Structure formats: structure tokens, C-alpha cells
């Protein structure tokens, strides 16, 4: 559940990153491995920030680990941080944007994800097996209010 900026996070707060990888008007989604927490759900590339790691370096590392994409931190645009409450903990989810000209080859980590796809934002909102709150951040990022809108 996305929290408002005025809601207090309950310690210990975990730090995470996620990235909208865009190419040709589409966004990259990864399907979580069935044996992982929230298995089989579609999500953005991302993960936990390791101790002593900056958000930018964590996002760079997660992109490489989960997709095989080698990108400079200078290619990443920080968007915003969301406060999120999941059953296991409260998180600060730092969102980034990576714009690419064409969809690259994706090399999945088989331990993390089983599939990937490129979808337009309004197509993502029609999916029913999304990671919790992904619909909210898609709507906010792309200003897509309802399926079929011409916003993006």
C-alpha cells in the first residue's frame, strides 16, 4: 500500500529501488520467479539497496543482475521515492527512469525472474497479475487514467 507523505514509516524501514526502462513507447516488465516472494507477479526491474550503497549504484547493480543491462548511473534519472507498506515491512521505494531508443536484448537471471515483456503503460493497467501498487505508479508516471486513453 502506498502511504501518503505524512504517514509515518514503521522501523525498521527497508530501502529499495525500481526502474521504468522505456524503449519505443513501451515499459519493461519482469515476471517474478514462482519460488520468490510475490512469485509470478509482474514488476519493474529493481530490488533492495545493500548497506553502504547509494540509490543510483543499487539501481545500476539491479539492472545488470536482473536484465543484463550495463548502464552508467548517468543514464538513470531519479523520479521520486514512494513510502510503501507491505506485510513484511515498510519500504522507501526509489523510482528511476532509463530511456532507451530501441528495446535491447534482456538476459534474465533465472533465479529472480522467469519472463519479461515490453508493454505500453495503458496495456500494463489491463494486466491483473501486477505487483501491488505498480498500477498506481504507472498511472502517476504516465498520467494514464483509464485503459484506452491517448495519454501515452
C-alpha positions in Angstrom: 0.0 0.0 0.0 1.4 3.4 -1.0 1.5 5.7 2.0 1.0 9.4 1.9 4.0 11.6 2.6 2.5 12.4 6.1 2.2 8.7 7.1 5.0 7.6 9.5 7.0 4.6 8.4 7.4 1.8 11.0 11.0 0.8 11.7 13.0 -1.0 10.5 12.4 0.7 7.1 13.9 -1.1 4.1 15.3 0.8 1.1 14.6 -0.4 -2.4 14.9 0.8 -6.0 12.9 0.3 -9.1 13.2 1.5 -12.7 10.9 2.3 -15.6 13.0 1.0 -18.5 11.4 2.7 -21.6 12.0 1.9 -25.2 9.9 2.6 -28.3 7.0 3.8 -26.1 7.0 0.6 -24.0 8.0 -0.3 -20.5 9.9 -3.3 -19.5 8.2 -5.7 -17.0 9.7 -8.8 -15.4 7.8 -11.8 -14.1 9.0 -12.8 -10.6 10.1 -16.4 -10.2 7.4 -18.6 -8.6 9.6 -19.5 -5.7 10.3 -15.8 -4.8 8.1 -13.7 -2.5 5.3 -12.3 -4.7 6.0 -15.1 -7.2 4.6 -15.0 -10.7 3.7 -11.3 -10.4 4.9 -8.7 -12.9 7.2 -5.9 -11.7 9.7 -3.4 -12.7 13.4 -4.2 -12.5 14.7 -3.4 -9.1 15.5 -4.6 -5.6 17.0 -3.9 -2.2 19.7 -1.4 -1.6 22.7 -3.0 0.0 24.4 -1.5 3.1 26.6 1.4 2.1 25.3 1.5 -1.4 23.8 4.7 -3.0 20.4 4.5 -4.7 22.0 5.1 -8.1 24.6 2.3 -7.6 21.9 0.0 -6.3 19.7 0.7 -9.4 22.7 0.2 -11.7 23.6 -3.1 -10.0 19.9 -4.4 -10.1 19.6 -3.6 -13.8 22.7 -5.6 -14.5 21.8 -8.5 -12.3 18.1 -8.8 -13.4 18.3 -7.8 -17.1 21.9 -7.9 -18.2 21.7 -4.2 -19.0 25.0 -2.4 -18.3 24.2 1.3 -17.9 26.0 4.2 -16.3 24.4 5.9 -13.3 24.4 9.0 -15.5 21.8 7.3 -17.8 19.4 6.9 -14.8 17.0 9.7 -14.0 15.7 9.8 -10.4 11.9 10.3 -10.4 10.7 10.1 -6.8 10.6 8.0 -3.7 7.4 6.3 -2.6 6.7 5.2 1.0 5.2 1.7 0.8 3.8 -0.6 3.5 3.9 -4.4 2.7 3.0 -7.1 5.2 6.7 -7.8 6.0 7.9 -4.2 6.4 7.7 -0.6 5.4 9.8 0.5 2.4 11.1 3.6 0.7 10.9 2.7 -3.0 13.2 4.9 -5.0 12.0 5.2 -8.6 14.2 5.8 -11.6 13.7 6.2 -15.4 16.0 4.7 -18.1 15.2 5.8 -21.6 16.5 3.7 -24.5 16.0 4.2 -28.2 15.1 0.6 -29.0 14.3 -2.5 -26.8 17.6 -4.2 -26.0 18.1 -8.0 -25.5 17.3 -8.9 -22.0 19.3 -11.6 -20.1 17.1 -12.7 -17.2 18.5 -14.0 -14.0 16.7 -17.4 -13.8 16.8 -17.3 -10.0 14.9 -14.0 -10.0 12.6 -13.9 -13.0 11.1 -16.3 -15.5 9.8 -14.0 -18.2 9.8 -10.4 -19.5 7.7 -8.3 -21.8 7.5 -4.7 -23.2 4.1 -3.1 -22.8 2.6 0.4 -23.3 1.5 1.9 -20.0 -2.2 1.6 -20.7 -1.7 -2.1 -21.6 0.1 -2.6 -18.2 -3.0 -1.3 -16.4 -5.1 -4.0 -18.1 -3.0 -6.8 -16.5 -4.3 -8.4 -13.4 -1.1 -10.0 -12.1 0.9 -6.9 -11.2 3.0 -6.4 -8.1 1.0 -4.4 -5.6 0.9 -0.7 -6.2 2.5 -1.0 -9.7 -0.7 0.2 -11.3 -0.6 3.3 -9.1 3.0 4.2 -10.0 2.2 3.6 -13.7 -0.8 5.9 -13.6 1.2 8.6 -11.8 4.3 8.3 -14.1 2.4 8.2 -17.4 -0.8 10.1 -16.4 -2.8 7.2 -17.7 -6.2 7.5 -16.1 -8.0 4.7 -17.8 -7.3 2.0 -20.4 -7.7 3.3 -24.0 -6.7 6.8 -23.1 -4.5 8.5 -25.6 -2.2 10.0 -23.0 0.7 7.7 -23.9 
